[in-house]
Amino acid sequence: MVKLKTLAPNQTIVYDDIGATLFSYDTPICSRDYSSKIILYPAWRYSATTSKYRSQFLNGETTRETQRKLDVNTYTLRNTYA
């Protein structure tokens, strides 16, 4: 089953059987599976608006905190959208 939750115009979370993915317009920004594994996509810090909604999706985490988690491999950065 797939469920959509609109946060704001052009900011949507898609829930499916694997987890949840935050989209800005039609671009994936960040995914979280049900085991809490986080995957970030190339546009994860594209703009202030993208960062605002990514922060909400990650429970208030700042861009600096997210970058630290990428640096120590707590989060995974995908180089493509596929």
N, C-alpha and C positions, 0 to 999 in steps of 0.2 A: 504494500500500500504506500502511496506517495501523498504527502500533505504539504501544502505551501503555507507559509506565514509571512505576510508582508509587514516589514518593519517601517518602511517609508517608501515613497515613490522610488522605484528602481533598486530597492534593498529588500531582498527576499531570502528566507531560509527554506530550503527544501529538505523535508524529512523523508527518509525511505527505510527499507529494511536493514541497511548497513549503518546508518547514522544520520547526520545532518550536515548540510553544506550551505554556507552563506554565499549568496550571489549579489554582485553589484552590477546592475543592468543585466546582461546575460553572461557575465564573466564570473567564474568561481573564484572566491577569495580564500576561503578557509573551510576545511572539513573536520568533523569530529565523529569518530565512530563510537559505537556503544561501549567500547572498552576505554574510551577517553583518549585514544590516539589522535593527535592533531597533525593535519597535513595543510601546509600553506601553498598557495599557488603564486605564480610570478607577480600578479598585481596586488599582493597582500598589503602593500603600503602605498598604493597608487595616489591617493589623495587624502585630505583631512577627513572628508566624509567617509571614504572607505575605511580609514583607521578608526573612526568613531564607531561604526557598526561592527567592525572586527573586534574592537575592544569589548563591546557589549556581548558579542558572541562568545568571547573568551573570558567572561565574568569579570570585566573591568580591567583586564590586563593592558598595560601601556605598550606602545610600539617598542620602547626600549626593553621592556621585560620579554616581549615576544622575540626580539632580536637575540637576546641572551639565550633564550631557550633554543633557538636555531643554532647558535654558536656552539652549544654543548650537546647538540643532537637530541635534545628532548623532543623537539618538533622536527618534522620532515618538510623539506622544501621540494616541491615538484617543479621541474624545469619546463613542463608542458602542461596543457590543460586536459590531456587525454587520460 
